[in-house]
């Protein structure tokens, strides 16, 4: 897994948030041995899609692909979520996945 980090352009306005994101979330939580990076990505994408966090979702869809999930697996997870998290959330997530998949295949 490629090391993740908070957007560095935020350091000037929120240095502590960037520090916590990098040191606690990405260097501690994401590195815990209880789940693989692939599984953590699936959980993260599912939570972001379910909560309609479309600003963070594209980044994490890309990370999920980098961590070994396939477009088909992510599509299946998003389809499953439509029944639990709402149709609009799933349609937004699948539209973002389509865009990322197309960009990566170009």
N, C-alpha and C positions, 0 to 999 in steps of 0.2 A: 504494500500500500504506500502510495506517495504521502509524505507528511503533509498534513493539512495545516493551515494557519488562517487566522483572521485577516480580513483585508487591511493591509498595512496603511492605507490612506486614512484609516480611522484613528491611528495613533494620536494624531494632533488634537482630536476632539474627545476621545475616550481611551486614553492609554491603559487604564486599569481593565476595562472591558476586553481590550485586545490581549493584554497579558493573561487574564483569566481564561479567555477562549483558547489561547495557545497552550498555556501550561497546565490547566486543569482539564478542559474538555478534550483537546486533541492529544496532549502528551500523557495524560493519565487515564481518563475515562475510555477513550478510543483504543488505548493500548492494554487494557485489562484482559487477562487471559480467559475469562469466562465465556466470551463470544468471539467468533472470528470476525475480522474486518468485514467479510462478506455478509455475515448475519447482522452486524451492527448497521451496515448500510441498508439492508432490507428493513430493519426496524425504523431507522431514521427516515427513509423515504416514505414509509407507511405513515409515520406520525406527521410528517410535514404535509403529505397529501391529505390526510384526514382532517388536519387543522387548517387547511387552505393557506399554507405558508408558501405561496408561489414565488416569493422573492428568493428564498433559500433553496427551494426545491431543485432548480436547474443544476446548481453546484453539486448537490448531493446525488442527483441522478447520474451525473458524470463520475462522481466518486464510486457510486455503486457499480457502474460498468467497469471502472478501473479495478474494483475489488472482486471481479469475477462474476457478477450477476449479468445475465443476458438481457437483451431487449425483450425477449419473449417472457422471461421470468418476471421482469418488472411490469410488463403489460398485464400479465396474469394477476399479479399482486394488486395492481391498480383496479382491474376489473372486479376483483373480489371486494376491494374497499368500497366500490360504488354502492354496495348494499348496506354497508355499515357506517360509511362516512358521508354519503350523499353523492348523488349523480353529478352535480356541478363540480364538486371537488375532484372527482375521478376524471371528468372530462378535461378539466384544466391540467391535471397531472399527465394525462395521456397525450395531450397536445404538446406539453413541454417535452415529454419523452420522445415523441415523434420528431420534434425539431432537433433535439440533441443527437438522436440516432442518424438523422439525415446529415447533420454537420460532420459527424464522425465518419460517415461512409463516403463523403465527398472527397 
